Amino acid sequence: MVRRSVPARREERRVSPIRRLWDLFDLRSDLDEIFDELLEAPFFSAPSWFGNFPAVDVAETENDVIVKAEIPGIDPKNLEVHVTEDSLDIKGEVKDEWEERDVGYCRRERYCGAFERTIALPAKVKQDEVKAQYKDGILTITLPKVEPSKPKARKVEIEVA
Protein backbone atom coordinates (compact mmCIF):
# COMPACT_ATOMS: atom_id res chain seq x y z
CA MET A 1 0.00 0.00 0.00
CA VAL A 2 1.39 3.33 -0.98
CA ARG A 3 0.86 6.28 1.23
CA ARG A 4 0.45 9.56 -0.37
CA SER A 5 1.13 12.54 1.72
CA VAL A 6 -1.38 15.22 1.30
CA PRO A 7 0.16 18.63 1.69
CA ALA A 8 -1.28 20.28 4.77
CA ARG A 9 -2.56 23.71 4.19
CA ARG A 10 -1.31 26.09 6.83
CA GLU A 11 -3.28 29.08 7.55
CA GLU A 12 -0.94 31.86 8.40
CA ARG A 13 -2.15 34.13 11.09
CA ARG A 14 -0.57 37.44 10.86
CA VAL A 15 -1.24 40.06 13.44
CA SER A 16 -1.55 43.47 11.98
CA PRO A 17 0.90 46.12 13.17
CA ILE A 18 -2.00 48.19 14.50
CA ARG A 19 -3.18 45.27 16.67
CA ARG A 20 0.35 44.79 18.02
CA LEU A 21 0.51 48.47 18.89
CA TRP A 22 -2.79 48.32 20.81
CA ASP A 23 -1.56 45.23 22.70
CA LEU A 24 1.53 47.18 23.77
CA PHE A 25 -0.64 50.07 24.97
CA ASP A 26 -2.77 47.63 27.02
CA LEU A 27 0.33 46.07 28.55
CA ARG A 28 1.76 49.49 29.37
CA SER A 29 -1.44 50.65 31.08
CA ASP A 30 -1.64 47.39 33.08
CA LEU A 31 1.95 47.81 34.26
CA ASP A 32 1.30 51.46 35.15
CA GLU A 33 -1.66 50.43 37.32
CA ILE A 34 0.42 47.79 39.10
CA PHE A 35 3.20 50.24 39.90
CA ASP A 36 0.74 52.93 40.99
CA GLU A 37 -0.83 50.51 43.48
CA LEU A 38 2.57 49.49 44.81
CA LEU A 39 3.67 53.06 45.32
CA GLU A 40 0.45 54.35 46.90
CA ALA A 41 1.18 52.99 50.38
CA PRO A 42 4.66 53.40 51.82
CA PHE A 43 6.61 50.22 52.49
CA PHE A 44 6.70 49.01 56.09
CA SER A 45 3.51 50.81 56.99
CA ALA A 46 0.86 49.11 59.07
CA PRO A 47 -1.84 48.78 56.40
CA SER A 48 0.42 47.27 53.73
CA TRP A 49 2.26 44.76 55.93
CA PHE A 50 -0.15 43.95 58.73
CA GLY A 51 -3.52 44.16 57.00
CA ASN A 52 -5.77 46.71 58.60
CA PHE A 53 -4.29 48.00 61.84
CA PRO A 54 -5.68 47.96 64.40
CA ALA A 55 -7.68 44.75 64.02
CA VAL A 56 -11.33 45.42 64.87
CA ASP A 57 -14.51 43.50 65.57
CA VAL A 58 -17.80 45.27 64.85
CA ALA A 59 -20.94 43.84 66.45
CA GLU A 60 -24.50 45.07 66.44
CA THR A 61 -27.11 44.58 69.13
CA GLU A 62 -30.68 45.82 69.16
CA ASN A 63 -29.67 49.16 70.71
CA ASP A 64 -25.91 49.55 70.13
CA VAL A 65 -23.04 49.10 67.73
CA ILE A 66 -19.99 47.78 69.58
CA VAL A 67 -16.48 48.12 68.16
CA LYS A 68 -13.51 46.36 69.75
CA ALA A 69 -10.06 47.34 68.52
CA GLU A 70 -6.96 45.40 69.47
CA ILE A 71 -4.20 47.91 70.25
CA PRO A 72 -1.75 46.37 72.72
CA GLY A 73 1.07 48.33 74.28
CA ILE A 74 -0.31 51.81 73.67
CA ASP A 75 -0.83 54.57 76.18
CA PRO A 76 -4.52 55.61 76.03
CA LYS A 77 -3.33 59.24 76.00
CA ASN A 78 -1.96 58.55 72.50
CA LEU A 79 -5.38 57.51 71.16
CA GLU A 80 -8.04 59.64 69.48
CA VAL A 81 -11.55 58.48 68.64
CA HIS A 82 -13.79 60.56 66.37
CA VAL A 83 -17.30 59.56 65.43
CA THR A 84 -19.83 60.71 62.84
CA GLU A 85 -23.30 59.29 62.54
CA ASP A 86 -22.11 56.58 60.14
CA SER A 87 -18.34 56.15 60.65
CA LEU A 88 -15.71 55.82 63.35
CA ASP A 89 -12.10 57.04 63.16
CA ILE A 90 -9.40 55.63 65.43
CA LYS A 91 -6.04 57.43 65.41
CA GLY A 92 -3.03 56.85 67.56
CA GLU A 93 0.65 56.22 67.87
CA VAL A 94 2.48 53.17 69.15
CA LYS A 95 5.77 54.31 70.66
CA ASP A 96 8.95 52.28 70.24
CA GLU A 97 10.05 51.22 73.71
CA TRP A 98 13.67 50.88 72.62
CA GLU A 99 14.00 53.95 70.43
CA GLU A 100 16.41 55.70 72.80
CA ARG A 101 18.74 52.76 73.28
CA ASP A 102 21.27 51.41 70.83
CA VAL A 103 19.60 48.11 69.99
CA GLY A 104 20.42 46.01 66.97
CA TYR A 105 17.31 44.11 65.95
CA CYS A 106 17.58 40.51 64.83
CA ARG A 107 13.89 40.44 63.98
CA ARG A 108 11.18 43.07 64.25
CA GLU A 109 7.51 42.21 63.70
CA ARG A 110 5.63 44.49 66.08
CA TYR A 111 4.29 47.69 64.61
CA CYS A 112 5.55 51.04 65.90
CA GLY A 113 4.44 54.41 64.60
CA ALA A 114 1.31 56.39 63.84
CA PHE A 115 -1.84 54.75 62.54
CA GLU A 116 -5.34 55.74 61.47
CA ARG A 117 -8.33 53.52 60.75
CA THR A 118 -11.83 54.51 59.56
CA ILE A 119 -14.62 52.01 60.11
CA ALA A 120 -17.99 52.28 58.38
CA LEU A 121 -20.77 51.66 60.88
CA PRO A 122 -23.72 49.36 60.05
CA ALA A 123 -26.27 51.82 61.50
CA LYS A 124 -26.55 55.52 62.32
CA VAL A 125 -25.45 56.31 65.87
CA LYS A 126 -25.94 59.02 68.48
CA GLN A 127 -22.64 60.90 68.46
CA ASP A 128 -23.17 62.54 71.87
CA GLU A 129 -23.67 59.26 73.74
CA VAL A 130 -20.63 57.28 72.54
CA LYS A 131 -18.48 55.68 75.26
CA ALA A 132 -14.95 54.29 74.96
CA GLN A 133 -12.97 52.12 77.37
CA TYR A 134 -9.39 50.84 77.12
CA LYS A 135 -8.48 47.74 79.10
CA ASP A 136 -5.80 45.06 78.61
CA GLY A 137 -4.91 46.29 75.11
CA ILE A 138 -8.52 46.29 73.87
CA LEU A 139 -10.30 49.54 73.03
CA THR A 140 -14.07 48.97 73.37
CA ILE A 141 -16.33 51.63 71.87
CA THR A 142 -20.08 51.49 72.50
CA LEU A 143 -22.16 53.52 70.06
CA PRO A 144 -25.90 53.81 70.79
CA LYS A 145 -28.05 53.57 67.67
CA VAL A 146 -30.39 56.31 66.53
CA GLU A 147 -33.99 55.20 66.71
CA PRO A 148 -35.38 54.88 63.21
CA SER A 149 -37.89 57.57 62.50
CA LYS A 150 -41.37 56.39 61.70
CA PRO A 151 -42.77 57.87 58.52
CA LYS A 152 -45.87 59.91 59.15
CA ALA A 153 -48.79 59.14 56.92
CA ARG A 154 -51.03 61.94 55.79
CA LYS A 155 -54.34 61.60 54.03
CA VAL A 156 -54.48 63.39 50.72
CA GLU A 157 -57.86 64.69 49.55
CA ILE A 158 -58.79 63.95 45.99
CA GLU A 159 -60.34 66.74 44.01
CA VAL A 160 -63.03 65.91 41.51
CA ALA A 161 -62.75 67.90 38.31
N, C-alpha and C positions, 0 to 999 in steps of 0.2 A: 504494500500500500504506500502510495506516495503522498507525502504531506506537502501541501502547498501553503506557503505562508501568505497570508493576506496582509497587505500593508495596512497597519493601523493608522487611522487618520487622527492626528493630534490637533486638538483645537488650541490654538495659541491664545492665551489670555494676556492681553497687554493692558496695563493700567495706564490710563492717559496721564500726561504730565500734570494736568490740572487737578486730577484726583489725588495724585501723590502730594501735591502742594497743600491741598486741604487736609490730608492726613497729617502732614507735618504741623499745620496750624493747630489741629486738635491735640496732638501730642504736646505741643508747646503750652497750650492753655491748661492741659491736665497737670503738667509739671509745675507750672506757675501756681496753681491752686494748692498743690502738695507743699511747696516751699512756703507759701503764704501761711498755711495752717501751722507748719512747724515753727515759723518765726513769730507767730502771734503771741504765744505764751513764752516767757523767759524760761530757760533751762533751769532745773533745780528749784522750781517754784512748787508750792504745795499742790495746786490743782493739776499740773502736768505729771508729777511723779507719784502723788499719793491719792489720786482720785479727787473727790471733793473733800476739802478740809475746812472745817471739822466735819466728821461723820455725824449725820443727824438721823433721828427717827421722828416722824411726824404721825401723830395719832389723832383721831377725832372721836369725841364722845358726843352725847346729845347736846351738851351745853358749852363745851370747850374744844379748842384745838390745843394739843400738847406737843411741844417740840423739845426733844432731848438731844443736846449736842455734846459729843465727847471731846473734851479739851483738857487733857491731863497736864499737870505741871504749869499751869498759868495762874498768875495772880489775878483775882477778880477785878482789881483796880485797872488792869490792862484790857478789860473787855468793854465793848459798847454794844448795846442792843437798840435797834431802831425798828419801829413797827408802823406800817400803814394798814389800811383796812384789809388789804389782800396780799401783803408780803412782809417778810421779816428779814432784817439785815443783822448779821452778827459780824463784828469787827474786833480784832484784837492783835496782840503781839505776844509770841512765845519767846521769852528771853533765853539766850544761851547761858547756861550756868557756868561754863568754863571759858567764856569769852575773854576774861582778864588774864587767865593763866596761859603759860606757854605749854599747850598740849598738842601732841602730834596724834591725830586720829588714825587708828587702824581701820575703823569702819564707822560710818555715821549714817544712821537711818532715821533718827528722830528729827522732826521738823522744827526749825527755829526761824523766827522772822514774823513779819506781819502777814495777816490773812484777812480775807473778807468773803462772806458767803451770803447770798440772797436766796431765800426760800419762798416759793410761791405757796400761799396758804389755800387749803381746800374750801374755806368759807370766809365770809367777811367777819371781822372781829372788832370788838370795842377797844379802841386804842388806849383809852384812859384807864382801863381796868386790867391791863396786862401785868403779870407778876413774874419775876425771874428769881431763881435760886441756884446757887453754885455749891455743890457738895461732892467731895470725893472725885473731882475731875469731870463731873457731869453737870452741864448747865441745863436746868429744866425751866422752860418758859411756858406758862399757862396763859392762854389767850381766850377770854370769853367770847362766844359767838354773838353776833348781832341777831336779834330775833327777826325772822323774816316778816316783812310787812304784808298785811293781808290786803289784797286789792278790794277797794270799795266799789260796790256795784251801784249804779244809778239808773233809775228807770228813765227811758227816753220816750217822750210823747210823740206820737206819729200824727202828723198833720194830713188832713184829707184835702186834696186839691180838687 
